[in-house]
Amino acid sequence: MTEPTSHSDSTQEMPISPTRASHLSSNLQSILQRLTTLSPQRPIRLVAVSKLHSANDILHLHSPPTSHLHFGENYYQELLQKSLLLPREIRWHFIGALQTNKCKPLAEQIPNLWCVESVDTVKKADALEKGREALMKSEKGKGWEEVPLRVCVQVNTSGEAEKSGVEPEEAAALCRHISEKCPHLRLQGLMTIGAIARSQAVKEGNENEDFVRLREVRDQVVRELGLGEGGELDLSMGMSGDWESAVRCGSDEVRVGSTIFGERPSRKDAKIVEEGEK
């Protein structure tokens, strides 16, 4: 992997307007406070989905006083570029549809890739395994050689043909493969993207059936793999439009983008680094 000349030099060239900074911080803090209210005893991980937003925005939220760690990206090349520019303390999540041929370079080239949340085939798991193994060998002595790559198995709970993810009945087999055949990966949990229509139709006091289904699948996987007490797997479910419902259904992680960053630019108009004030 080609290292950037200096993360600190790069970050010094990322201005952000006071108005934009205040807006981002306020949005993030509002969600964090609401998460604490909804789940006072159990901390919920907030992944700020920064795809197509600038490294400037990410750097601001990662810097004090917010000091946010977890950011989610959808595109391999965009994530690679941002990871080279921004501090290695950031914990990157890959949350988009993942091509098999991108798995090995993704796992190999980004040491602080914290989790790949969209694993839905054995081939993808095996390619991520090869990439992380190569990274651990190449980074020996640099602190990364003992850090497995976390992965979530994506489950298609809605039955929508256009959605990625294994069928619920196939999740346990894939989880078992990762646990037993991929020593450089760590099975973090299960992820789903529920049907937006179901999210919008859920009334207060009811539970989203996609989230209920993922919870059931998680419990089944725990039983089939014999994980036992203390072997619970995370549930990653809930986005900008339905994260509160997901938390009420037991989600351990929510992935929120537009509620924090605002409207996402088109891919052709997106910039890795914004120059001057936004």
C-alpha positions in Angstrom: 0.0 0.0 0.0 1.3 3.4 -0.8 1.4 5.6 2.2 0.4 9.3 2.1 3.2 11.7 2.7 1.6 12.8 5.9 -1.9 12.6 7.4 -1.3 15.7 9.4 -0.2 17.7 6.3 -3.3 16.5 4.4 -5.7 17.4 7.2 -4.3 20.9 7.5 -5.5 21.5 4.0 -9.2 20.7 4.8 -11.0 23.9 5.7 -14.6 23.9 6.8 -16.9 26.8 7.4 -18.0 27.6 10.9 -21.7 27.3 9.8 -21.1 23.9 8.3 -19.1 22.8 11.3 -21.8 23.9 13.8 -24.5 22.2 11.7 -22.7 18.8 11.5 -21.8 18.8 15.2 -25.4 19.7 16.2 -26.8 16.9 14.1 -24.4 14.3 15.4 -24.9 15.3 19.0 -28.7 15.2 18.6 -28.6 11.6 17.4 -26.2 10.6 20.1 -28.4 12.1 22.8 -31.5 10.4 21.4 -29.7 7.1 21.3 -28.8 7.5 25.0 -32.5 8.2 25.8 -33.7 5.2 23.9 -31.1 2.9 25.3 -29.7 4.2 28.6 -28.2 0.9 29.7 -26.9 -0.5 26.4 -24.6 1.7 24.3 -25.5 1.8 20.6 -22.8 2.3 18.0 -23.5 5.1 15.6 -21.9 4.8 12.1 -21.9 8.2 10.4 -22.5 7.3 6.7 -20.2 9.7 4.9 -20.4 8.3 1.4 -20.1 11.1 -1.2 -19.5 13.7 1.5 -16.1 15.3 1.8 -13.2 14.3 3.9 -13.5 17.8 5.4 -16.8 16.9 7.0 -15.4 13.6 8.3 -12.4 15.3 9.8 -14.5 17.9 11.6 -16.7 15.2 13.3 -13.6 13.1 14.1 -11.9 16.1 15.7 -12.6 17.4 19.2 -15.0 18.1 20.7 -17.2 15.4 18.9 -14.2 13.0 18.3 -16.4 10.6 16.5 -14.7 7.3 15.4 -17.1 5.3 13.2 -17.7 6.3 9.6 -19.4 4.3 6.8 -18.6 4.3 3.1 -20.2 2.5 0.1 -17.5 2.7 -2.6 -14.1 1.1 -2.5 -12.1 3.7 -4.4 -13.7 6.6 -2.4 -13.0 4.8 0.9 -9.4 4.2 -0.1 -8.8 7.8 -1.0 -10.3 9.1 2.2 -8.4 6.5 4.3 -5.1 7.8 2.9 -6.0 11.4 3.8 -7.6 11.1 7.2 -6.2 9.9 10.6 -5.7 6.2 11.1 -7.7 6.4 14.4 -10.9 6.5 12.3 -12.8 3.2 12.3 -14.1 2.7 8.7 -17.1 0.6 7.9 -17.7 -0.7 4.4 -21.5 -0.8 4.1 -22.2 -1.0 0.4 -22.7 -3.8 -2.1 -19.3 -5.4 -2.5 -17.9 -7.0 -5.6 -15.9 -10.1 -5.0 -12.9 -8.8 -6.9 -12.7 -5.7 -4.6 -12.7 -7.7 -1.4 -9.0 -8.6 -1.2 -7.7 -5.1 -2.0 -10.2 -3.6 0.4 -9.1 -5.7 3.3 -5.4 -5.5 2.4 -5.0 -1.7 1.7 -6.9 -0.2 4.5 -5.5 -1.1 7.9 -8.1 0.8 9.9 -11.0 -0.8 8.1 -13.0 -1.8 11.2 -15.8 -3.8 9.7 -17.2 -5.0 6.3 -20.9 -5.1 6.8 -22.1 -6.5 3.5 -20.7 -10.0 3.3 -23.2 -12.3 1.7 -21.2 -15.1 0.0 -18.4 -17.5 0.9 -16.3 -16.2 -2.0 -16.4 -12.7 -0.6 -15.5 -13.9 2.9 -12.6 -15.9 1.5 -11.3 -13.0 -0.5 -11.5 -10.7 2.6 -9.6 -13.4 4.5 -6.8 -13.4 2.0 -6.6 -9.6 2.0 -6.5 -9.3 5.8 -3.9 -12.1 6.0 -1.7 -10.2 3.5 -2.1 -7.0 5.5 -1.1 -8.6 8.7 2.1 -10.0 7.2 3.0 -6.7 5.5 2.2 -4.6 8.6 4.1 -6.8 11.1 5.6 -4.6 13.8 3.3 -1.7 13.0 0.5 -2.6 15.4 -1.9 -4.1 12.8 -0.7 -7.6 12.7 -3.0 -8.8 15.6 -6.1 -7.0 14.4 -8.7 -9.2 12.7 -11.1 -7.6 10.3 -14.6 -7.6 11.6 -17.4 -8.7 9.3 -21.1 -8.8 9.3 -23.2 -11.2 7.3 -25.9 -9.3 5.3 -29.3 -10.9 5.4 -32.1 -10.1 3.0 -35.0 -10.0 5.5 -37.4 -8.3 3.1 -37.3 -10.8 0.3 -36.8 -8.0 -2.3 -35.0 -9.2 -5.3 -33.0 -6.1 -5.7 -31.6 -6.3 -2.2 -28.2 -8.0 -1.5 -27.9 -10.5 1.3 -28.2 -14.2 2.0 -31.6 -15.7 2.6 -32.3 -16.0 6.3 -32.1 -19.8 6.2 -28.6 -19.6 4.8 -27.1 -17.2 7.3 -25.9 -19.8 9.8 -23.9 -21.7 7.2 -22.1 -18.5 6.1 -21.5 -17.5 9.7 -20.0 -20.9 10.4 -17.7 -20.7 7.4 -16.4 -17.3 8.6 -15.9 -18.5 12.2 -14.2 -21.8 11.3 -12.4 -21.1 8.0 -11.4 -17.4 8.1 -8.9 -17.0 11.0 -8.1 -13.4 10.1 -11.7 -12.3 10.2 -14.0 -11.9 13.2 -17.7 -12.5 12.9 -19.1 -9.3 14.3 -22.8 -9.9 13.7 -25.6 -9.6 11.2 -26.8 -6.7 9.1 -30.0 -5.9 7.1 -31.4 -3.1 5.1 -35.1 -3.3 5.7 -37.8 -2.5 3.2 -38.4 1.3 3.3 -42.2 0.8 2.9 -42.3 -1.4 6.0 -40.3 1.2 7.9 -42.7 3.9 6.9 -45.8 1.8 7.7 -44.7 0.9 11.3 -46.8 2.6 13.8 -45.7 3.6 17.3 -45.7 0.7 19.6 -45.2 -1.9 16.8 -42.0 -3.5 15.6 -40.6 -3.5 12.0 -40.9 -7.1 10.8 -37.5 -6.9 9.0 -35.8 -6.1 12.2 -37.7 -8.8 14.1 -36.6 -11.3 11.5 -33.0 -10.3 11.8 -33.2 -10.7 15.5 -34.6 -14.2 15.1 -31.9 -15.1 12.6 -29.2 -13.9 15.0 -30.6 -16.0 17.8 -30.7 -19.0 15.5 -27.1 -18.5 14.4 -26.0 -18.2 18.1 -27.7 -21.5 18.8 -26.4 -23.3 15.7 -22.9 -22.2 16.2 -23.0 -23.0 19.9 -21.8 -19.5 20.9 -23.5 -19.7 24.2 -23.6 -17.0 26.9 -21.3 -14.1 26.0 -21.2 -15.1 22.4 -23.9 -12.7 21.2 -23.6 -11.3 17.7 -24.3 -7.7 17.0 -27.4 -6.6 15.0 -26.6 -3.8 12.5 -30.0 -2.4 11.4 -31.6 1.0 11.1 -30.8 4.0 8.9 -31.8 7.7 8.8 -35.5 6.9 8.3 -35.9 4.1 10.8 -33.0 4.0 13.3 -35.2 4.7 16.3 -37.4 1.7 15.4 -34.3 -0.4 15.0 -33.0 0.5 18.4 -36.4 -0.4 20.0 -36.0 -3.8 18.2 -32.6 -4.4 19.8 -30.1 -3.0 17.2 -26.5 -2.7 18.5 -25.6 -0.3 15.6 -27.3 2.2 13.4 -26.1 3.6 10.1 -27.1 7.2 9.7 -26.1 9.5 6.8 -28.5 12.2 5.6 -29.7 13.1 9.1 -26.1 14.0 10.0 -24.6 15.3 6.7 -27.7 16.5 4.9 -28.6 15.8 1.3 -26.0 13.6 -0.5 -24.4 15.1 -3.7 -24.6 13.1 -6.9 -21.6 10.8 -7.5 -20.4 12.9 -10.4 -20.5 16.1 -8.3 -19.0 14.6 -5.1 -15.5 15.8 -4.0 -13.1 14.0 -1.8 -11.7 17.3 -0.5 -13.6 20.6 -0.5 -11.5 23.7 -1.2 -12.4 26.8 0.7 -15.5 27.4 2.6 -18.6 25.2 2.0 
